[in-house]
Amino acid sequence: MKRKGFKRKVSVQTIQRLPRYYQYISYLRKQGIRFVSSLKLSLQTYVEATQVRKDLTSIGHTGKPKVGYEIDQLMNTIEEFLGLRTIEDAVLIGVGHLGTAIVQYAGFANYGLRIKAVFDADPMKIGTHIQGRVIQDVSTVGQYVRDHKIPIGIMTLPAPGAQEVTDMLVKSGVNAIWNFAPINLFVPDHVIIKNENLAFGLAILKHRLKSLAERDSS
């Protein structure tokens, strides 16, 4: 149940957990299931049940005693809170292995993201097609962003040149950058940036494996 007019500051950690809940309840709805408990959400998302309830309460959604959360209503609440119903256009720069995988992933449409155009600096790639899109010269990305009022840039370039292209995107009017380049990019305060570093995630995984092995051998 969603409480009308409910407003509360929500932590970044809660926002990061909401897509995990959303993904699982989307699966349940496809199975024809109407209700889900906080315990079930907890077991499937590896989040404590008390934290699940706190997270959902913080976005104005409460369950029903002995029944749990009505899935359709919960999905609506999360979609509204995260803005998933609004389709945002993006450009992707860097059509290497990672960029190609991102362009080919159809699931982003479920989260309100549409990749309108792709760009690269490799003359061998420019003019070829990927997922129905012509790969364009990266030098033209600024004009494309201005002409089409694109709010999001997705960076999958190598580190050299990534900041230069970022500056071009910012100057052209993007409001947010999702960065997969192996370097932290810097933007003005009015531009949202999310730096993703796959190497950092791997380092954490390796450290945990090492700790586990050391514990088992002791």
C-alpha distance (Angstrom), angle and dihedral (degrees) to the residues before:
residue distance angle dihedral
M1 . . .
K2 3.81 . .
R3 3.79 119.3 .
K4 3.79 111.4 -134.3
G5 3.77 117.5 -123.7
F6 3.79 91.0 12.8
K7 3.79 114.9 156.2
R8 3.78 129.2 170.8
K9 3.77 136.2 150.7
V10 3.80 107.2 -99.1
S11 3.81 122.2 -153.0
V12 3.79 123.3 -119.9
Q13 3.81 88.8 -119.9
T14 3.80 91.1 57.4
I15 3.81 91.4 48.7
Q16 3.81 89.5 51.7
R17 3.82 91.0 53.0
L18 3.80 96.8 47.9
P19 3.85 95.2 77.3
R20 3.81 88.5 55.1
Y21 3.80 90.8 56.0
Y22 3.78 90.6 43.3
Q23 3.79 93.8 52.0
Y24 3.78 92.4 51.5
I25 3.80 97.5 45.2
S26 3.83 88.9 47.4
Y27 3.79 86.9 58.2
L28 3.81 91.3 48.5
R29 3.78 92.8 50.6
K30 3.80 90.3 53.7
Q31 3.82 86.8 55.4
G32 3.80 90.1 54.9
I33 3.82 94.4 -109.8
R34 3.82 114.4 148.7
F35 3.81 104.7 -170.9
V36 3.79 136.8 37.0
S37 3.79 130.6 -172.6
S38 3.78 126.6 -135.4
L39 3.82 87.4 -117.8
K40 3.81 91.6 56.7
L41 3.80 90.6 47.5
S42 3.78 88.5 48.5
L43 3.80 94.4 52.7
Q44 3.80 93.8 47.1
T45 3.81 98.3 43.8
Y46 3.83 100.0 35.4
V47 3.80 92.0 -122.3
E48 3.81 121.9 128.3
A49 3.81 111.9 -101.6
T50 3.79 91.4 -124.0
Q51 3.81 89.4 54.0
V52 3.81 91.2 48.8
R53 3.80 89.8 55.2
K54 3.81 92.0 46.2
D55 3.81 91.5 49.4
L56 3.79 93.9 50.5
T57 3.80 93.0 43.1
S58 3.80 89.0 52.6
I59 3.82 90.2 61.5
G60 3.79 91.3 46.8
H61 3.79 100.7 -98.0
T62 3.80 125.5 126.3
G63 3.78 130.8 178.8
K64 3.78 131.0 -132.1
P65 3.82 120.3 -103.5
K66 3.83 112.6 -100.1
V67 3.81 90.2 -0.4
G68 3.78 106.5 61.9
Y69 3.78 127.5 -155.6
E70 3.78 122.8 -14.7
I71 3.79 101.2 -126.2
D72 3.81 99.7 -144.1
Q73 3.79 91.5 50.2
L74 3.79 92.8 45.5
M75 3.79 91.8 50.1
N76 3.79 90.0 50.4
T77 3.80 91.2 50.9
I78 3.80 93.9 50.1
E79 3.82 92.5 43.8
E80 3.78 91.0 51.8
F81 3.80 94.0 45.1
L82 3.82 95.4 47.9
G83 3.80 94.2 39.1
L84 3.80 92.9 -121.0
R85 3.79 93.0 148.2
T86 3.79 91.7 63.1
I87 3.80 112.7 81.7
E88 3.80 111.5 -139.9
D89 3.80 121.3 -165.2
A90 3.78 121.1 -134.1
V91 3.78 140.6 -177.2
L92 3.79 121.5 -140.9
I93 3.78 121.1 -147.5
G94 3.80 118.9 -162.8
V95 3.81 118.6 39.5
G96 3.79 99.4 -158.0
H97 3.79 124.3 124.9
L98 3.82 94.1 -64.9
G99 3.79 94.7 41.7
T100 3.79 90.6 49.2
A101 3.81 91.3 51.2
I102 3.80 91.3 50.6
V103 3.80 93.1 49.2
Q104 3.80 90.9 48.9
Y105 3.81 94.9 48.8
A106 3.80 107.4 102.2
G107 3.80 94.6 -171.6
F108 3.80 94.5 82.8
A109 3.80 88.6 76.9
N110 3.81 87.9 69.0
Y111 3.79 88.5 59.9
G112 3.79 97.3 48.4
L113 3.82 99.2 -99.1
R114 3.81 124.3 130.2
I115 3.80 120.3 -179.0
K116 3.79 103.5 -145.2
A117 3.80 100.6 178.0
V118 3.80 141.5 4.9
F119 3.80 130.1 -146.2
D120 3.78 137.7 -168.5
A121 3.80 140.0 171.6
D122 3.82 96.4 -137.7
P123 3.84 110.0 105.1
M124 3.82 88.5 -152.5
K125 3.81 91.0 61.1
I126 3.80 99.7 39.3
G127 3.79 110.0 101.5
T128 3.81 94.7 19.8
H129 3.80 122.3 110.8
I130 3.79 134.9 -113.8
Q131 3.81 123.4 179.0
G132 3.78 90.8 -17.5
R133 3.81 94.0 -50.2
V134 3.79 127.0 113.1
I135 3.80 112.1 -128.5
Q136 3.79 105.3 -122.8
D137 3.79 132.4 -157.4
V138 3.82 110.5 -88.2
S139 3.81 89.2 -134.9
T140 3.82 88.1 70.7
V141 3.80 97.6 50.8
G142 3.80 94.2 96.2
Q143 3.77 93.0 56.3
Y144 3.80 91.3 45.9
V145 3.80 91.7 52.1
R146 3.80 91.5 49.8
D147 3.80 94.7 45.6
H148 3.82 94.8 47.7
K149 3.82 98.2 32.2
I150 3.80 92.6 -126.4
P151 3.83 112.0 -171.8
I152 3.83 100.9 -167.5
G153 3.79 134.4 53.9
I154 3.81 122.2 -166.4
M155 3.79 113.0 -156.6
T156 3.81 119.4 -156.7
L157 3.79 96.6 152.2
P158 3.82 125.1 126.2
A159 3.79 113.6 -97.2
P160 3.83 96.7 -96.9
G161 3.77 108.4 84.3
A162 3.82 95.4 6.5
Q163 3.80 94.5 112.0
E164 3.80 91.2 47.4
V165 3.80 91.4 54.1
T166 3.80 89.8 45.1
D167 3.79 90.3 54.7
M168 3.81 88.3 50.7
L169 3.81 91.5 52.3
V170 3.80 92.9 47.7
K171 3.80 91.9 48.8
S172 3.80 89.2 50.2
G173 3.80 93.1 54.5
V174 3.81 111.6 -96.3
N175 3.80 114.1 155.8
A176 3.81 98.7 -159.4
I177 3.80 139.6 25.4
W178 3.79 126.6 -158.4
N179 3.78 103.6 -158.7
F180 3.80 124.6 -157.7
A181 3.81 94.4 158.5
P182 3.84 111.1 117.9
I183 3.80 91.6 -111.6
N184 3.78 134.9 70.5
L185 3.78 109.1 -107.5
F186 3.77 123.7 -147.3
V187 3.78 123.5 -138.9
P188 3.81 135.8 168.0
D189 3.79 118.0 -86.1
H190 3.80 93.1 -102.0
V191 3.83 92.2 60.8
I192 3.81 119.7 79.8
I193 3.79 115.2 -136.4
K194 3.81 132.0 -174.7
N195 3.77 113.0 -169.2
E196 3.82 113.2 -156.7
N197 3.79 118.4 -166.6
L198 3.80 115.4 -174.8
A199 3.80 90.9 -172.3
F200 3.82 90.9 59.2
G201 3.80 90.5 53.0
L202 3.79 91.0 48.9
A203 3.81 91.1 48.7
I204 3.82 90.8 54.3
L205 3.80 91.1 47.7
K206 3.81 91.9 49.7
H207 3.80 91.6 47.7
R208 3.81 91.4 52.5
L209 3.81 91.1 48.4
K210 3.81 89.8 50.3
S211 3.81 91.2 49.4
L212 3.80 90.6 48.8
A213 3.81 92.2 50.4
E214 3.82 91.4 48.5
R215 3.80 91.1 49.7
D216 3.81 92.7 49.4
S217 3.80 92.3 48.9
S218 3.80 94.6 49.7
